Amino acid sequence: MEITVITNNDFSKASMLFKSEKASQEYTVTVKQSEKGQYIANIYSKNGVLVGTKEYSENPLISEKGSSSLILRDIPYILDAEITITPDKYSYTLNQYGTVNIEVQNTAPDGETNYYLKIPEGVDYISVYHGKQPNMVVNIDSGETAYFPECGGVNGPCTVLYWMDLHTFDYNEEMKVRVQFSTRGQFVFYAYDHEQEVLTGIPTWDDDQYTVTVS
C-alpha cells in the first residue's frame, strides 16, 4: 500500500493518493474553519464530485506524532464488493412469484468479500435458481437480531441470504433469487456490501435497495 498526502502550508487543502498493486483512488480535501471554531472538511473525488463533508474540533489534516490524520479515517479507500439488486418488475399480485436479480462486482485487490440480501417479512424465499448459492440462509423473527461476519447485525423480521467468498480483482457474480409474495402491501428489499478502510480497520458500507407493491 502506497499513501501520498500533499498539503499546502496552512493545512487548508490536501491531495491524497491511495495506491495498491491493482487499484488506486485520488481525493482532494479542503478545510475551512467556521465562526464557531470548528473545522469543516469537504472531500472531493478525482473528478471534483463532493463525496463527503464532516465537521471536526481540530484540523483533520494535521496528525499527532505516530498517528494518522483524522481525515484518513473518513475517506472510503477501496470497495470490497459492489452489489446491485433489481426486481423483474415492481408490481405483483398476491401469491405471485418474483425474481431478485443480484450482481456483485469487485475492483479491489485479492481478498475476502461479504454481502447479503435482506428479504422482508411477507415475502417467502424459495431458492437461488441461478448463480452462487448463499453460505447461510437465516430466518430472523420480530424482536431478534442476527450477526453476520464483517457485516454486523440485522434486525428481524426478515430472511437473510449471506454470501462469503474470496475474490480476485475482476470478481463478478450474478445470482437470481426466486421469492413468493404471500402478503399484500409494499416491501423493501435491501442488499449490503462491504467497503473496508484498510488504513484504519474501520468498516463503512454502501447499499442498494428497491420497493415493490403487492396487490
Buried (B, 14 or more C-beta within 10 A) or exposed (E): EEEEBEBEEEBBBBBBBBEBEEBEBBBBBBBEEEEEEEBBBBBBEEEEEEEBEBEBEEBBBEBEEEEEBBBBBBBBBBBBBBBEBBBEEEEBEEEBEBBBBBBBBBBBBEBBBBBBBBBBBBBBBEEBEEBEEBBEBBBBEEEEEBEBEBBEEBEBEBBBBBBBBEBEEEBEBEBBBBBBBEEEBEBEBBBBBBBBBBBBEEBBBBEBEBEBEBE
